[in-house]
Amino acid sequence: MSDSIDKSLSLGRLFGIWFLLGLQSFGGGGAMLTLIRRTVIERYGWLTEEEFTRDWALCQVCPGINLTAFTILIGRRIAGGAGAVVCLVGLMLPSVACTILLTVWYAALRDSLLMQAALKAIVPASVGLGLLSAYEVARPAVRESAREGNRWLLLALFLLLGSGSVLLWLKLPVVSVLATAGGLSAFCHSRRAV
């Protein structure tokens, strides 16, 4: 996919696609990432799996809300600056409206037993969606490393499992883990060129 504007896609249609994504964005970031992936790779082919993974990794390095940055990046790649704005507004509009309405509704029903039971079921389902997203984002990176050879596959698996382990047990800042992993990978790849 190039950075040029896709002439066959109107901004209205692009807004509609992202508005529908926004309407379906239940379950947090992991669930939303899965929806975005299916839309931009499988349904419309705007990005390859490798581009998606690379762009998502780039957004992880930036501070702030990663899905917002990712939406802007994808929108810009699809339809330039106007595409970035349209995708962001389309994605955020349903969430903002629902948040306002749900806040009012929850305040009235928060002590209900049915409300408490429903909330208990949402957490495990959200975790499951997050695990699916992690798998779908990791798969192309691991596959590409395997194509480069066993040494690069082992490096990718080490970085994947090592980064998660360091964050889980040592509680280091995410940016330091990302910088270290990126530096280690850059060092290893620079040694290959020598």
C-alpha positions as CSV (number, residue, x, y, z in Angstrom):
1,M,0.0,0.0,0.0
2,S,1.4,3.4,-0.9
3,D,0.9,6.7,0.9
4,S,-1.1,8.0,-2.0
5,I,-4.9,8.8,-1.8
6,D,-7.1,5.9,-2.9
7,K,-9.3,7.6,-5.6
8,S,-11.9,4.8,-5.6
9,L,-12.8,5.3,-1.9
10,S,-14.9,8.3,-1.0
11,L,-14.3,10.0,2.4
12,G,-18.0,9.3,3.2
13,R,-17.5,5.6,2.7
14,L,-14.3,5.7,4.7
15,F,-16.1,7.5,7.5
16,G,-18.9,4.8,7.4
17,I,-16.4,2.0,7.6
18,W,-14.7,3.5,10.7
19,F,-18.0,4.5,12.2
20,L,-19.1,0.8,12.0
21,L,-15.8,-0.2,13.6
22,G,-16.5,2.3,16.4
23,L,-19.9,0.8,16.9
24,Q,-18.4,-2.6,17.4
25,S,-15.5,-1.6,19.6
26,F,-16.6,-3.5,22.7
27,G,-14.0,-5.2,24.8
28,G,-11.2,-2.7,24.9
29,G,-8.0,-2.3,22.9
30,G,-7.4,-6.0,22.1
31,A,-10.9,-6.5,20.6
32,M,-10.6,-3.2,18.7
33,L,-7.2,-4.2,17.2
34,T,-8.7,-7.4,16.0
35,L,-11.6,-5.6,14.3
36,I,-9.2,-3.1,12.7
37,R,-7.0,-5.9,11.5
38,R,-9.8,-7.9,9.9
39,T,-11.1,-4.7,8.2
40,V,-7.9,-3.3,6.8
41,I,-6.2,-6.6,5.9
42,E,-8.9,-9.2,5.3
43,R,-11.9,-7.2,4.1
44,Y,-10.4,-4.3,2.1
45,G,-6.7,-5.3,1.6
46,W,-5.5,-1.8,2.5
47,L,-2.5,-3.2,4.4
48,T,-0.6,-6.4,4.3
49,E,-0.1,-8.4,7.5
50,E,3.5,-7.2,7.6
51,E,2.6,-3.5,7.1
52,F,-0.1,-3.8,9.8
53,T,2.4,-5.4,12.3
54,R,5.1,-2.8,11.5
55,D,2.7,0.1,11.8
56,W,1.2,-1.2,15.0
57,A,4.7,-1.6,16.4
58,L,5.5,2.0,15.4
59,C,2.4,3.2,17.3
60,Q,3.5,1.2,20.4
61,V,6.7,3.3,20.6
62,C,4.7,6.6,20.6
63,P,3.2,7.9,23.9
64,G,-0.6,8.3,24.1
65,I,-3.5,6.2,23.0
66,N,-2.0,3.7,20.6
67,L,-5.3,2.8,18.8
68,T,-5.9,6.5,18.2
69,A,-2.5,6.9,16.7
70,F,-2.9,3.7,14.7
71,T,-6.3,4.9,13.3
72,I,-4.8,8.2,12.2
73,L,-1.8,6.4,10.6
74,I,-4.1,4.0,8.7
75,G,-6.4,6.8,7.6
76,R,-3.5,8.8,6.3
77,R,-2.2,5.8,4.4
78,I,-5.6,5.2,2.8
79,A,-6.7,8.7,1.9
80,G,-4.1,11.3,3.1
81,G,-4.7,13.9,5.8
82,A,-8.5,14.0,5.2
83,G,-8.6,10.2,5.6
84,A,-6.8,10.5,8.9
85,V,-9.4,12.9,10.2
86,V,-12.4,11.0,8.8
87,C,-11.2,7.7,10.2
88,L,-10.5,9.2,13.7
89,V,-13.9,10.9,13.9
90,G,-15.7,7.8,12.6
91,L,-14.0,5.6,15.1
92,M,-14.5,8.0,18.1
93,L,-18.0,9.2,17.5
94,P,-19.9,6.1,18.6
95,S,-17.6,5.6,21.7
96,V,-18.1,9.2,22.9
97,A,-21.9,9.0,22.4
98,C,-22.1,5.6,24.1
99,T,-19.9,6.6,27.0
100,I,-22.2,9.5,27.8
101,L,-25.3,7.4,27.5
102,L,-23.9,4.5,29.5
103,T,-22.7,6.7,32.3
104,V,-26.2,8.0,32.8
105,W,-27.7,4.4,32.5
106,Y,-25.1,2.8,34.8
107,A,-25.6,5.4,37.5
108,A,-29.2,4.3,37.7
109,L,-28.6,0.6,37.6
110,R,-25.1,0.0,39.2
111,D,-26.5,-1.8,42.2
112,S,-28.6,-4.3,40.2
113,L,-27.6,-8.0,40.5
114,L,-28.0,-8.4,36.7
115,M,-25.7,-5.5,36.1
116,Q,-23.0,-7.0,38.4
117,A,-23.3,-10.4,36.8
118,A,-23.0,-8.9,33.3
119,L,-19.9,-7.0,34.3
120,K,-18.2,-10.2,35.7
121,A,-18.6,-11.9,32.3
122,I,-17.2,-9.0,30.3
123,V,-13.7,-9.2,31.8
124,P,-12.9,-12.8,30.8
125,A,-14.3,-12.2,27.3
126,S,-12.1,-9.1,26.9
127,V,-9.0,-11.0,28.0
128,G,-9.8,-13.7,25.4
129,L,-10.1,-11.1,22.7
130,G,-6.8,-9.5,23.8
131,L,-5.0,-12.9,23.6
132,L,-6.4,-13.4,20.1
133,S,-5.2,-10.0,19.0
134,A,-1.7,-10.7,20.4
135,Y,-1.5,-13.9,18.4
136,E,-2.7,-12.3,15.2
137,V,-0.2,-9.4,15.6
138,A,2.7,-11.7,16.5
139,R,2.1,-14.3,13.7
140,P,3.4,-12.3,10.7
141,A,6.5,-11.1,12.6
142,V,7.3,-14.7,13.6
143,R,6.6,-16.0,10.1
144,E,8.8,-13.3,8.5
145,S,11.6,-14.2,11.0
146,A,11.3,-17.9,10.1
147,R,11.7,-17.1,6.4
148,E,15.0,-15.4,7.3
149,G,16.3,-18.5,9.0
150,N,16.3,-20.3,12.4
151,R,18.6,-17.8,14.0
152,W,16.2,-14.9,13.3
153,L,13.2,-17.0,14.4
154,L,14.9,-17.7,17.7
155,L,15.7,-14.0,18.1
156,A,12.0,-13.1,17.3
157,L,10.7,-15.7,19.8
158,F,13.3,-14.5,22.4
159,L,12.2,-10.9,22.0
160,L,8.5,-11.9,22.1
161,L,8.7,-14.0,25.2
162,G,11.5,-12.0,26.8
163,S,9.7,-8.7,26.5
164,G,6.5,-10.1,28.0
165,S,8.4,-11.7,30.8
166,V,10.4,-8.6,31.7
167,L,7.2,-6.5,31.8
168,L,5.4,-9.1,33.8
169,W,8.1,-9.8,36.5
170,L,10.4,-6.8,36.5
171,K,7.7,-4.2,35.9
172,L,10.1,-2.1,33.8
173,P,8.7,0.9,31.8
174,V,7.3,-0.2,28.5
175,V,9.3,2.3,26.6
176,S,12.6,0.9,28.0
177,V,11.6,-2.6,27.0
178,L,10.7,-1.5,23.5
179,A,13.9,0.5,23.1
180,T,16.0,-2.4,24.4
181,A,14.3,-4.9,22.1
182,G,14.7,-2.6,19.1
183,G,18.3,-2.0,19.9
184,L,19.1,-5.7,20.3
185,S,17.4,-6.5,17.0
186,A,19.2,-3.7,15.2
187,F,22.5,-4.8,16.7
188,C,21.9,-8.5,15.6
189,H,20.8,-7.4,12.1
190,S,23.8,-5.1,11.7
191,R,26.1,-8.0,12.6
192,R,24.5,-9.9,9.7
193,A,25.5,-7.2,7.2
194,V,29.2,-7.5,8.4
